[in-house]
Amino acid sequence: MVLIKKGEHGVLLHSKKFVFSIPAYPTANVVDPTGAGDTFAGGFMGSLAQHNTINRETLRRAIACGAVAASFNVEGFGLEKTARLNRHDLQRRLAHFRRIAAF
């Protein structure tokens, strides 16, 4: 399987069994994209680590979690936004993302 992070254009996962694409979470104020890919990876892996199995559903959710985590990162310089994040902030934005993008 291959996971391709496309910056402001979202993420594409391609495997032998399925293809999944999701847009980037829309942020109103992009300040600095430095570190967004690393933040995406952290959100993605953190989500996968919460499950005992990796399947289509857990991969789709993990990709969405990574996209949401990265969206906070680009709203500030360095760790300005991500250092203050908590699970509630991530879950609230993930719920909003679920309403505006089908995954």
PyMOL commands that place a pseudoatom at each C-alpha (Angstrom):
pseudoatom trace, name=CA, resn=MET, resi=1, chain=A, elem=C, hetatm=0, pos=[0.000, 0.000, 0.000]
pseudoatom trace, name=CA, resn=VAL, resi=2, chain=A, elem=C, hetatm=0, pos=[1.137, 3.544, -0.727]
pseudoatom trace, name=CA, resn=LEU, resi=3, chain=A, elem=C, hetatm=0, pos=[0.053, 6.683, 1.095]
pseudoatom trace, name=CA, resn=ILE, resi=4, chain=A, elem=C, hetatm=0, pos=[0.666, 9.931, -0.778]
pseudoatom trace, name=CA, resn=LYS, resi=5, chain=A, elem=C, hetatm=0, pos=[0.349, 13.221, 1.101]
pseudoatom trace, name=CA, resn=LYS, resi=6, chain=A, elem=C, hetatm=0, pos=[-0.542, 15.922, -1.429]
pseudoatom trace, name=CA, resn=GLY, resi=7, chain=A, elem=C, hetatm=0, pos=[-0.264, 18.989, 0.811]
pseudoatom trace, name=CA, resn=GLU, resi=8, chain=A, elem=C, hetatm=0, pos=[-3.167, 21.378, 0.344]
pseudoatom trace, name=CA, resn=HIS, resi=9, chain=A, elem=C, hetatm=0, pos=[-4.764, 18.851, -2.046]
pseudoatom trace, name=CA, resn=GLY, resi=10, chain=A, elem=C, hetatm=0, pos=[-5.203, 16.122, 0.556]
pseudoatom trace, name=CA, resn=VAL, resi=11, chain=A, elem=C, hetatm=0, pos=[-4.140, 12.501, 0.757]
pseudoatom trace, name=CA, resn=LEU, resi=12, chain=A, elem=C, hetatm=0, pos=[-4.358, 9.443, -1.494]
pseudoatom trace, name=CA, resn=LEU, resi=13, chain=A, elem=C, hetatm=0, pos=[-4.081, 5.854, -0.313]
pseudoatom trace, name=CA, resn=HIS, resi=14, chain=A, elem=C, hetatm=0, pos=[-3.636, 3.170, -2.941]
pseudoatom trace, name=CA, resn=SER, resi=15, chain=A, elem=C, hetatm=0, pos=[-3.545, -0.555, -2.205]
pseudoatom trace, name=CA, resn=LYS, resi=16, chain=A, elem=C, hetatm=0, pos=[-4.329, -3.799, -4.011]
pseudoatom trace, name=CA, resn=LYS, resi=17, chain=A, elem=C, hetatm=0, pos=[-7.723, -3.915, -2.300]
pseudoatom trace, name=CA, resn=PHE, resi=18, chain=A, elem=C, hetatm=0, pos=[-8.922, -0.308, -2.437]
pseudoatom trace, name=CA, resn=VAL, resi=19, chain=A, elem=C, hetatm=0, pos=[-8.176, 3.318, -3.218]
pseudoatom trace, name=CA, resn=PHE, resi=20, chain=A, elem=C, hetatm=0, pos=[-9.138, 6.140, -0.868]
pseudoatom trace, name=CA, resn=SER, resi=21, chain=A, elem=C, hetatm=0, pos=[-8.710, 9.874, -1.279]
pseudoatom trace, name=CA, resn=ILE, resi=22, chain=A, elem=C, hetatm=0, pos=[-9.618, 12.687, 1.084]
pseudoatom trace, name=CA, resn=PRO, resi=23, chain=A, elem=C, hetatm=0, pos=[-9.177, 16.453, 0.757]
pseudoatom trace, name=CA, resn=ALA, resi=24, chain=A, elem=C, hetatm=0, pos=[-7.110, 18.507, 3.164]
pseudoatom trace, name=CA, resn=TYR, resi=25, chain=A, elem=C, hetatm=0, pos=[-9.128, 19.952, 6.030]
pseudoatom trace, name=CA, resn=PRO, resi=26, chain=A, elem=C, hetatm=0, pos=[-10.074, 23.491, 4.947]
pseudoatom trace, name=CA, resn=THR, resi=27, chain=A, elem=C, hetatm=0, pos=[-8.356, 26.069, 7.134]
pseudoatom trace, name=CA, resn=ALA, resi=28, chain=A, elem=C, hetatm=0, pos=[-9.131, 29.758, 6.874]
pseudoatom trace, name=CA, resn=ASN, resi=29, chain=A, elem=C, hetatm=0, pos=[-5.707, 30.995, 7.919]
pseudoatom trace, name=CA, resn=VAL, resi=30, chain=A, elem=C, hetatm=0, pos=[-2.615, 29.127, 6.723]
pseudoatom trace, name=CA, resn=VAL, resi=31, chain=A, elem=C, hetatm=0, pos=[0.370, 30.659, 8.505]
pseudoatom trace, name=CA, resn=ASP, resi=32, chain=A, elem=C, hetatm=0, pos=[3.188, 28.126, 7.948]
pseudoatom trace, name=CA, resn=PRO, resi=33, chain=A, elem=C, hetatm=0, pos=[3.016, 24.656, 6.348]
pseudoatom trace, name=CA, resn=THR, resi=34, chain=A, elem=C, hetatm=0, pos=[6.392, 23.589, 7.813]
pseudoatom trace, name=CA, resn=GLY, resi=35, chain=A, elem=C, hetatm=0, pos=[5.945, 20.326, 9.695]
pseudoatom trace, name=CA, resn=ALA, resi=36, chain=A, elem=C, hetatm=0, pos=[2.458, 19.584, 8.398]
pseudoatom trace, name=CA, resn=GLY, resi=37, chain=A, elem=C, hetatm=0, pos=[3.585, 16.279, 6.873]
pseudoatom trace, name=CA, resn=ASP, resi=38, chain=A, elem=C, hetatm=0, pos=[5.174, 15.189, 10.143]
pseudoatom trace, name=CA, resn=THR, resi=39, chain=A, elem=C, hetatm=0, pos=[2.045, 16.214, 12.048]
pseudoatom trace, name=CA, resn=PHE, resi=40, chain=A, elem=C, hetatm=0, pos=[-0.062, 14.261, 9.556]
pseudoatom trace, name=CA, resn=ALA, resi=41, chain=A, elem=C, hetatm=0, pos=[2.126, 11.196, 10.136]
pseudoatom trace, name=CA, resn=GLY, resi=42, chain=A, elem=C, hetatm=0, pos=[1.753, 11.533, 13.905]
pseudoatom trace, name=CA, resn=GLY, resi=43, chain=A, elem=C, hetatm=0, pos=[-2.035, 11.805, 13.706]
pseudoatom trace, name=CA, resn=PHE, resi=44, chain=A, elem=C, hetatm=0, pos=[-2.214, 8.921, 11.248]
pseudoatom trace, name=CA, resn=MET, resi=45, chain=A, elem=C, hetatm=0, pos=[-0.001, 6.574, 13.282]
pseudoatom trace, name=CA, resn=GLY, resi=46, chain=A, elem=C, hetatm=0, pos=[-1.591, 7.627, 16.580]
pseudoatom trace, name=CA, resn=SER, resi=47, chain=A, elem=C, hetatm=0, pos=[-5.006, 6.722, 15.232]
pseudoatom trace, name=CA, resn=LEU, resi=48, chain=A, elem=C, hetatm=0, pos=[-3.827, 3.347, 13.916]
pseudoatom trace, name=CA, resn=ALA, resi=49, chain=A, elem=C, hetatm=0, pos=[-2.156, 2.581, 17.264]
pseudoatom trace, name=CA, resn=GLN, resi=50, chain=A, elem=C, hetatm=0, pos=[-5.569, 2.743, 18.964]
pseudoatom trace, name=CA, resn=HIS, resi=51, chain=A, elem=C, hetatm=0, pos=[-6.811, -0.315, 17.046]
pseudoatom trace, name=CA, resn=ASN, resi=52, chain=A, elem=C, hetatm=0, pos=[-5.864, -3.986, 17.145]
pseudoatom trace, name=CA, resn=THR, resi=53, chain=A, elem=C, hetatm=0, pos=[-6.359, -4.435, 13.417]
pseudoatom trace, name=CA, resn=ILE, resi=54, chain=A, elem=C, hetatm=0, pos=[-5.640, -2.468, 10.280]
pseudoatom trace, name=CA, resn=ASN, resi=55, chain=A, elem=C, hetatm=0, pos=[-8.456, -2.567, 7.760]
pseudoatom trace, name=CA, resn=ARG, resi=56, chain=A, elem=C, hetatm=0, pos=[-10.244, -0.246, 5.359]
pseudoatom trace, name=CA, resn=GLU, resi=57, chain=A, elem=C, hetatm=0, pos=[-12.212, 1.503, 8.112]
pseudoatom trace, name=CA, resn=THR, resi=58, chain=A, elem=C, hetatm=0, pos=[-9.256, 2.076, 10.440]
pseudoatom trace, name=CA, resn=LEU, resi=59, chain=A, elem=C, hetatm=0, pos=[-7.088, 3.322, 7.562]
pseudoatom trace, name=CA, resn=ARG, resi=60, chain=A, elem=C, hetatm=0, pos=[-9.754, 5.779, 6.416]
pseudoatom trace, name=CA, resn=ARG, resi=61, chain=A, elem=C, hetatm=0, pos=[-10.192, 7.108, 9.950]
pseudoatom trace, name=CA, resn=ALA, resi=62, chain=A, elem=C, hetatm=0, pos=[-6.424, 7.335, 10.473]
pseudoatom trace, name=CA, resn=ILE, resi=63, chain=A, elem=C, hetatm=0, pos=[-6.021, 9.343, 7.271]
pseudoatom trace, name=CA, resn=ALA, resi=64, chain=A, elem=C, hetatm=0, pos=[-8.757, 11.735, 8.388]
pseudoatom trace, name=CA, resn=CYS, resi=65, chain=A, elem=C, hetatm=0, pos=[-7.096, 12.068, 11.817]
pseudoatom trace, name=CA, resn=GLY, resi=66, chain=A, elem=C, hetatm=0, pos=[-3.788, 12.863, 10.146]
pseudoatom trace, name=CA, resn=ALA, resi=67, chain=A, elem=C, hetatm=0, pos=[-5.413, 15.490, 7.929]
pseudoatom trace, name=CA, resn=VAL, resi=68, chain=A, elem=C, hetatm=0, pos=[-7.079, 17.120, 10.917]
pseudoatom trace, name=CA, resn=ALA, resi=69, chain=A, elem=C, hetatm=0, pos=[-3.860, 17.123, 12.952]
pseudoatom trace, name=CA, resn=ALA, resi=70, chain=A, elem=C, hetatm=0, pos=[-1.988, 18.716, 10.041]
pseudoatom trace, name=CA, resn=SER, resi=71, chain=A, elem=C, hetatm=0, pos=[-4.677, 21.396, 9.733]
pseudoatom trace, name=CA, resn=PHE, resi=72, chain=A, elem=C, hetatm=0, pos=[-3.860, 22.645, 13.233]
pseudoatom trace, name=CA, resn=ASN, resi=73, chain=A, elem=C, hetatm=0, pos=[-0.143, 22.678, 12.444]
pseudoatom trace, name=CA, resn=VAL, resi=74, chain=A, elem=C, hetatm=0, pos=[-0.469, 25.037, 9.459]
pseudoatom trace, name=CA, resn=GLU, resi=75, chain=A, elem=C, hetatm=0, pos=[-2.419, 27.594, 11.519]
pseudoatom trace, name=CA, resn=GLY, resi=76, chain=A, elem=C, hetatm=0, pos=[0.682, 28.713, 13.422]
pseudoatom trace, name=CA, resn=PHE, resi=77, chain=A, elem=C, hetatm=0, pos=[4.479, 28.810, 13.449]
pseudoatom trace, name=CA, resn=GLY, resi=78, chain=A, elem=C, hetatm=0, pos=[6.329, 25.827, 14.860]
pseudoatom trace, name=CA, resn=LEU, resi=79, chain=A, elem=C, hetatm=0, pos=[4.431, 24.355, 17.785]
pseudoatom trace, name=CA, resn=GLU, resi=80, chain=A, elem=C, hetatm=0, pos=[2.181, 27.388, 18.391]
pseudoatom trace, name=CA, resn=LYS, resi=81, chain=A, elem=C, hetatm=0, pos=[-1.031, 25.488, 17.710]
pseudoatom trace, name=CA, resn=THR, resi=82, chain=A, elem=C, hetatm=0, pos=[-0.092, 21.843, 18.131]
pseudoatom trace, name=CA, resn=ALA, resi=83, chain=A, elem=C, hetatm=0, pos=[1.529, 22.229, 21.578]
pseudoatom trace, name=CA, resn=ARG, resi=84, chain=A, elem=C, hetatm=0, pos=[-1.824, 23.347, 23.037]
pseudoatom trace, name=CA, resn=LEU, resi=85, chain=A, elem=C, hetatm=0, pos=[-3.941, 20.690, 21.336]
pseudoatom trace, name=CA, resn=ASN, resi=86, chain=A, elem=C, hetatm=0, pos=[-5.946, 18.173, 23.270]
pseudoatom trace, name=CA, resn=ARG, resi=87, chain=A, elem=C, hetatm=0, pos=[-8.082, 15.207, 22.290]
pseudoatom trace, name=CA, resn=HIS, resi=88, chain=A, elem=C, hetatm=0, pos=[-11.283, 17.280, 22.483]
pseudoatom trace, name=CA, resn=ASP, resi=89, chain=A, elem=C, hetatm=0, pos=[-9.948, 19.809, 19.933]
pseudoatom trace, name=CA, resn=LEU, resi=90, chain=A, elem=C, hetatm=0, pos=[-9.033, 16.998, 17.539]
pseudoatom trace, name=CA, resn=GLN, resi=91, chain=A, elem=C, hetatm=0, pos=[-12.336, 15.158, 17.990]
pseudoatom trace, name=CA, resn=ARG, resi=92, chain=A, elem=C, hetatm=0, pos=[-14.376, 18.338, 17.437]
pseudoatom trace, name=CA, resn=ARG, resi=93, chain=A, elem=C, hetatm=0, pos=[-12.558, 19.153, 14.199]
pseudoatom trace, name=CA, resn=LEU, resi=94, chain=A, elem=C, hetatm=0, pos=[-12.725, 15.512, 13.080]
pseudoatom trace, name=CA, resn=ALA, resi=95, chain=A, elem=C, hetatm=0, pos=[-16.516, 15.544, 13.610]
pseudoatom trace, name=CA, resn=HIS, resi=96, chain=A, elem=C, hetatm=0, pos=[-16.760, 18.702, 11.499]
pseudoatom trace, name=CA, resn=PHE, resi=97, chain=A, elem=C, hetatm=0, pos=[-14.577, 17.118, 8.811]
pseudoatom trace, name=CA, resn=ARG, resi=98, chain=A, elem=C, hetatm=0, pos=[-16.841, 14.056, 8.781]
pseudoatom trace, name=CA, resn=ARG, resi=99, chain=A, elem=C, hetatm=0, pos=[-19.845, 16.337, 8.123]
pseudoatom trace, name=CA, resn=ILE, resi=100, chain=A, elem=C, hetatm=0, pos=[-18.199, 18.108, 5.170]
pseudoatom trace, name=CA, resn=ALA, resi=101, chain=A, elem=C, hetatm=0, pos=[-16.283, 15.190, 3.607]
pseudoatom trace, name=CA, resn=ALA, resi=102, chain=A, elem=C, hetatm=0, pos=[-17.520, 11.612, 3.225]
pseudoatom trace, name=CA, resn=PHE, resi=103, chain=A, elem=C, hetatm=0, pos=[-15.099, 9.064, 4.732]
for i in range(1, 103): cmd.bond("trace and resi %d" % i, "trace and resi %d" % (i + 1))
show_as sticks, trace
zoom trace
